[in-house]
Amino acid sequence: MVTGAGGLVGSALVATGEVKGLSHSALDICKTDDFERALDVHQPAFVINAAALANVDRADGVPDLAAAVNGHAPTALALVAARHGVRFVHLSTDYVLDGPQHHDLSESMTPNPKSTYARSKLMGECGVLDAGGVVVRLQWVYQPNGGGFFNHALAMMARGERIRLVTDQIGCPSPASLVAKALLVIAKNQGTGIFHLATGGEATAFEWIEAGALAAGIPLLADAAKRADFDGAHRPARSVLNCDRLATDFGLRLPHWRTALQTVMPDGDAGW
Ligand SMILES: NC(=O)c1ccc[n+]([C@@H]2O[C@H](COP(=O)([O-])OP(=O)(O)OC[C@H]3O[C@@H](n4cnc5c(N)ncnc54)[C@H](OP(=O)(O)O)[C@@H]3O)[C@@H](O)[C@H]2O)c1
């Protein structure tokens, strides 16, 4: 069973055809009783909580809601799932770590959240782990034609509009469809604690969109910019998840981000 099934990761999980997806309108994760009823109705072997207030900038304006959805609700759901003997897999973010920049970030590093969003996500992590659930940290998730920054950038350039892309923010762009398949492996197996899940290598936002434009046959109408040129919530400068634990425990390693991007880009004219 997947909560937040209408979102980017949730819909990729539903697209695998292996899960029962409950969108926001079908289940508000802040309503613990409704979640318990859903467990009774669907009798899932596992739950993946893909519901979140995931808009980093929006969270700054609604800290109480961010804490409720990203912190308190996952904690309560994990406790209910544990009582029912159902494995609970909760999605989190590299933003809870935020450095040091010269290292790839391992699961054992001390968290260092620097935004409302990151603090609320860390709250959820702690509650879920205390309840015996599993936390999977993701980063830079996208899906061609799936909305979000990646598609917005390509669509603007396809319309002939120039965009600005930062060269001082580094991560691992990870397609939702590959993330979803890996999440199912984690959900169907044993093992608790924290797992990092991302593609290999590292990219600046500029390099990522440049590669996407090349693969889509769209001219690169982009100027290099710095993160400081933009407003909005704090984001880590270099955030590269070390995913060795996933390889060791589950034999899972996502490809290099450039290979992954080629794998998921649609053939032919995608109508950007
Ligand atoms: N996308 C990324 O790059 C990224 C990176 C790192 C970590 N993550 C983590 O991955 C998870 C999934 O993110 P995503 O990118 O798929 O986000 P998303 O596209 O915004 O999806 C989140 C979904 O949760 C729903 N939701 C919000 N509040 C809810 C509530 N109270 N009850 C039930 N559903 C609710 C949203 O519905 P509404 O639209 O109706 O609000 C939305 O459908 C999150 O935990 C996020 O922190 C994502």
The ligand as an SDF file (V2000), in Angstrom:
LIG
                    3D

 48 52  0  0  0  0  0  0  0  0999 V2000
   11.0910   14.8500   -5.3900 N   0  0  0  0  0  0  0  0  0  0  0  0
   12.3220   14.8910   -4.8620 C   0  0  0  0  0  0  0  0  0  0  0  0
   13.2770   15.3650   -5.5080 O   0  0  0  0  0  0  0  0  0  0  0  0
   12.5850   14.3300   -3.4890 C   0  0  0  0  0  0  0  0  0  0  0  0
   13.8860   14.3950   -3.0060 C   0  0  0  0  0  0  0  0  0  0  0  0
   14.1680   13.8830   -1.7420 C   0  0  0  0  0  0  0  0  0  0  0  0
   13.1520   13.3240   -0.9900 C   0  0  0  0  0  0  0  0  0  0  0  0
   11.8810   13.2890   -1.4700 N   0  0  0  0  0  0  0  0  0  0  0  0
   10.8490   12.7040   -0.6050 C   0  0  0  0  0  0  0  0  0  0  0  0
   10.1190   11.7410   -1.3390 O   0  0  0  0  0  0  0  0  0  0  0  0
    8.7690   11.7090   -0.9000 C   0  0  0  0  0  0  0  0  0  0  0  0
    7.8380   11.8740   -2.0940 C   0  0  0  0  0  0  0  0  0  0  0  0
    8.1000   13.1390   -2.6860 O   0  0  0  0  0  0  0  0  0  0  0  0
    7.4750   13.5640   -4.0860 P   0  0  0  0  0  0  0  0  0  0  0  0
    8.5230   14.2410   -4.8510 O   0  0  0  0  0  0  0  0  0  0  0  0
    6.7430   12.4150   -4.6960 O   0  0  0  0  0  0  0  0  0  0  0  0
    6.4490   14.6800   -3.5830 O   0  0  0  0  0  0  0  0  0  0  0  0
    5.0980   15.1370   -4.2660 P   0  0  0  0  0  0  0  0  0  0  0  0
    5.1370   14.9320   -5.7300 O   0  0  0  0  0  0  0  0  0  0  0  0
    4.8140   16.5070   -3.7340 O   0  0  0  0  0  0  0  0  0  0  0  0
    4.0510   14.1080   -3.6680 O   0  0  0  0  0  0  0  0  0  0  0  0
    3.6500   14.1640   -2.3310 C   0  0  0  0  0  0  0  0  0  0  0  0
    2.2110   13.7140   -2.2920 C   0  0  0  0  0  0  0  0  0  0  0  0
    1.7960   13.7130   -0.9330 O   0  0  0  0  0  0  0  0  0  0  0  0
    0.4780   14.2510   -0.8960 C   0  0  0  0  0  0  0  0  0  0  0  0
    0.1400   14.7570    0.4160 N   0  0  0  0  0  0  0  0  0  0  0  0
    0.4390   15.9590    0.9860 C   0  0  0  0  0  0  0  0  0  0  0  0
   -0.0970   16.0250    2.2110 N   0  0  0  0  0  0  0  0  0  0  0  0
   -0.7430   14.8550    2.4240 C   0  0  0  0  0  0  0  0  0  0  0  0
   -1.4940   14.3410    3.4950 C   0  0  0  0  0  0  0  0  0  0  0  0
   -1.7150   15.0350    4.6210 N   0  0  0  0  0  0  0  0  0  0  0  0
   -2.0290   13.1050    3.3670 N   0  0  0  0  0  0  0  0  0  0  0  0
   -1.8360   12.3820    2.2450 C   0  0  0  0  0  0  0  0  0  0  0  0
   -1.1570   12.8250    1.1900 N   0  0  0  0  0  0  0  0  0  0  0  0
   -0.6040   14.0470    1.2900 C   0  0  0  0  0  0  0  0  0  0  0  0
    0.4760   15.3280   -1.9400 C   0  0  0  0  0  0  0  0  0  0  0  0
   -0.8490   15.6200   -2.3090 O   0  0  0  0  0  0  0  0  0  0  0  0
   -1.2780   17.1540   -2.6430 P   0  0  0  0  0  0  0  0  0  0  0  0
   -0.5730   17.4850   -3.9130 O   0  0  0  0  0  0  0  0  0  0  0  0
   -2.7550   17.0610   -2.7390 O   0  0  0  0  0  0  0  0  0  0  0  0
   -0.8180   17.9780   -1.4810 O   0  0  0  0  0  0  0  0  0  0  0  0
    1.2690   14.6500   -3.0580 C   0  0  0  0  0  0  0  0  0  0  0  0
    0.4370   13.8900   -3.8990 O   0  0  0  0  0  0  0  0  0  0  0  0
    8.6530   12.8140    0.1600 C   0  0  0  0  0  0  0  0  0  0  0  0
    8.8040   12.2420    1.4260 O   0  0  0  0  0  0  0  0  0  0  0  0
    9.8230   13.7170   -0.1210 C   0  0  0  0  0  0  0  0  0  0  0  0
   10.2510   14.3860    1.0490 O   0  0  0  0  0  0  0  0  0  0  0  0
   11.5690   13.7750   -2.7060 C   0  0  0  0  0  0  0  0  0  0  0  0
  1  2  1  0
  2  3  2  0
  2  4  1  0
  4  5  1  0
  4 48  2  0
  5  6  2  0
  6  7  1  0
  7  8  2  0
  8  9  1  0
  8 48  1  0
  9 10  1  0
  9 46  1  0
 10 11  1  0
 11 12  1  0
 11 44  1  0
 12 13  1  0
 13 14  1  0
 14 15  2  0
 14 16  1  0
 14 17  1  0
 17 18  1  0
 18 19  2  0
 18 20  1  0
 18 21  1  0
 21 22  1  0
 22 23  1  0
 23 24  1  0
 23 42  1  0
 24 25  1  0
 25 26  1  0
 25 36  1  0
 26 27  1  0
 26 35  1  0
 27 28  2  0
 28 29  1  0
 29 30  1  0
 29 35  2  0
 30 31  1  0
 30 32  2  0
 32 33  1  0
 33 34  2  0
 34 35  1  0
 36 37  1  0
 36 42  1  0
 37 38  1  0
 38 39  2  0
 38 40  1  0
 38 41  1  0
 42 43  1  0
 44 45  1  0
 44 46  1  0
 46 47  1  0
M  CHG  2   8   1  16  -1
M  END
$$$$
